[in-house]
Amino acid sequence: MGLNTKLIGAGTVSKIYAQGTTAYKTYPIDYPLEWVASEVRIQQEIVEHTNLCIPKIKLLKNSKEIEMDYIQGCTLADRMRKEKYKFALEDLIDVQLSIYDYSNLELDQAHEIFEKRIKESELEEEYKLIGLSALAKIEKKTALCHFDIHFLNIMYDHSEYYIIDWVNAMLGNPVMDIARTYVILKQYAQRMANKYLKLISKKGGYELEEIKMAIPLMAILRMLETDAESYHENLKALFYRSIVSNT
């Protein structure tokens, strides 16, 4: 990166800077290069084999950065909050459902990754059993899934929506991807979570009970992403409620 760069975003690990029409995603000096390369490989696979609106990216090995198109616009979250846009939830659902039109890309299979992630985790055995039991009940499929769809990962450039942050993308059953979004909404936009579940079930033609079966799995996996005990308690309540409602 050169002069006249500005910070436009920051995640748990990375930061994103803009310079002209280009953006750069940067990582800490000790962040493994192979992880950055994996993120680029995933997104390039999706760019090349779908018609989804996704920023084109490339790996800058020497600086361990990802160079990408800079989307001039705002997140769907900002459109909802700042512009009082009333159809943000409906738009999120439309964008999310469009992802499932694609399948059999050269990506990891979510069933295998999730099983390994739970088994190798330091979770209590009770929670591991809940997660693995939920996973075993979900039909294995090969649809493209984002696994982190929410209002901050959809960008609006004043004419169309772009989907960003594909690092978690895998092949899987869409009900798992939907359950993941539901779990995230329960944390950050609780009042919209149940409405989201009903709308996407109806619009996408997914059985509500199938999605609910995936909620314990995605809540367990979400526990692995944060050390916050208070949030863990909310997740435990979420998957215990889901278990009771499905018995």
Stockholm file with secondary structure:
# STOCKHOLM 1.0

chainA/1-247         MGLNTKLIGAGTVSKIYAQGTTAYKTYPIDYPLEWVASEVRIQQEIVEHTNLCIPKIKLLKNSKEIEMDYIQGCTLADRMRKEKYKFALEDLIDVQLSIYDYSNLELDQAHEIFEKRIKESELEEEYKLIGLSALAKIEKKTALCHFDIHFLNIMYDHSEYYIIDWVNAMLGNPVMDIARTYVILKQYAQRMANKYLKLISKKGGYELEEIKMAIPLMAILRMLETDAESYHENLKALFYRSIVSNT
#=GR chainA/1-247 SS CCSSCEEEEECSSCEEEEETTEEEEECCTTSCHHHHHHHHHHHHHHHHHCCCCCCCEEEETTTTEEEEECCCSEEHHHHHHTSCCTTHHHHHHHHHHHHTTCBCCSSCBHHHHHHHHHHTSCCCHHHHHHHHHHHHHSCCCCEEECSCCSGGGEEECSSCEEECCCTTCEEECHHHHHHHHHHHHHHHCHHHHHHHHHHHHHHHTCCHHHHHHHHHHHHHHHHTTCCCHHHHHHHHHHHHHHHHHTC
#=GC SS_cons         CCSSCEEEEECSSCEEEEETTEEEEECCTTSCHHHHHHHHHHHHHHHHHCCCCCCCEEEETTTTEEEEECCCSEEHHHHHHTSCCTTHHHHHHHHHHHHTTCBCCSSCBHHHHHHHHHHTSCCCHHHHHHHHHHHHHSCCCCEEECSCCSGGGEEECSSCEEECCCTTCEEECHHHHHHHHHHHHHHHCHHHHHHHHHHHHHHHTCCHHHHHHHHHHHHHHHHTTCCCHHHHHHHHHHHHHHHHHTC
//
